[in-house]
Amino acid sequence: MKDFLKQLNVAVDSVKDELISLSTDILNHPEMGNNEFHAAKIQSDFLEKHGFKVTRNFGGKPTAFCGEFGSGTPRIAVFSEFDALPSGHACGHHLITLSALSAAIGLKAVLTAEQLPGTIVLVGSPGEEALGGKIDLLNAGVLDDLDFALITHPFECTNTDPGNLAVGRYDVIYHGKAAHASVAPEEGINALDAQNLFFNGIAFWRQQMPDSARVHGTITDGGGMPNVIPAHTSSFFYVRSTDNATQAKLEARFERMAQGAAMMTDCKLELRKYPNSYAANKPAPQLEALMRESAVDAGFKLSKITQKISTDFADVTLRCPGVNLMFDVVGTGAVVPLHSADFLHCGSQPFAFAQAMRAGVAVALTAVKLFSSLDLQTKIKQDFEIL
């Protein structure tokens, strides 16, 4: 594998400046989910320039794309993410792009030099932040032919993802009746009372929740003037769990509690569940071990990760074996939360760009090991079917 590692590093280093320039461009021009037109274009142009067959408008999504190189099986996907938060790239998706393109360039070089069978599939997946772009691609059927799926994510240390939280997202809206709070309160139906009861119900519920469950929300409309009984209130909630069966039970109880608060206050409930709820991932232990081995080969030092995130990549792992490499972009051992201003700063530094390309090499090395061993492919797939 050391020869493969050298080939991968040489290939990535040969386009290092171009890769960093592209990632910096995405960092400096943040685009929200499903509106990443610039980021999708420059990645597609890059892949075409470097000999990949590119499909734009992939799966019917205008900012999704797919770049392929090679032929036959296995078909190993590397996912790029590139959508921003309202605060910019505070989740570091421009670095996921950088690692994915680095992996693609390295893999193309090795597949060509070694004449290995199989196809590398670079999937540009938009709208990861709350919109579930990968779920749209899954529903469109354009990911059905994948054998393995690989992705990276910047973090405060390095290891494979320890597992994902399923998440359901809800708008909880109560409709009441406005009235003057001092002159004729008896004429009103208080929509804020319904929200308060609901929030208190959630707070009491937390005492009996399993450790794997999380429910958290904010009031997005609490009414207007204090002398007017609110006729409309709304809140936004996430319901999460590490287990998909538990998630279904949590969501069912959450919905009953929302209805209960409406009944107690005589309000009308409008419950809006967002599409593309994210699943908890299906583990692939052998593939995860292979990625950790490759990360060490590429020069990373592994640290234990216990925090679990929610991601639409978890839904991909229900279809085929997949693994997410979380890689250190902080470099000091400090705890720097995702989506924070500090993480945005860390992700803009030269160290982060170098680490992203290193992560791309680790992903590529994992794929090379798979391309090179039919026995390894078979074992991972057999375990996946059993689990």
Secondary structure, DSSP 8 states (H G I E B T S, - for coil): -HHHHHHHHHHHHHTHHHHHHHHHHHHHS--BTT--HHHHHHHHHHHHHTT-EEEESGGG-TT-EEEEEEESS-EEEEEE---BBTTBSTT-HHHHHHHHHHHHHHHHHHHHHHT--EEEEEEE---TTTT-HHHHHHHTTTTTT-SEEEEEEEESS-EE---B-EEEEEEEEEE-B--BTTT-GGG-B-HHHHHHHHHHHHHHHGGGS-TTEEEEEEEEE--S-TTB--SEEEEEEEEEESSHHHHHHHHHHHHHHHHHHHHHHT-EEEEEE-SS-B------HHHHHHHHHHHHHTT---------B--THHHHTTTS-EEEEEEESS-S-----TTSHHHHHHTTSHHHHHHHHHHHHHHHHHHHHHHH-HHHHHHHHHHHHH-
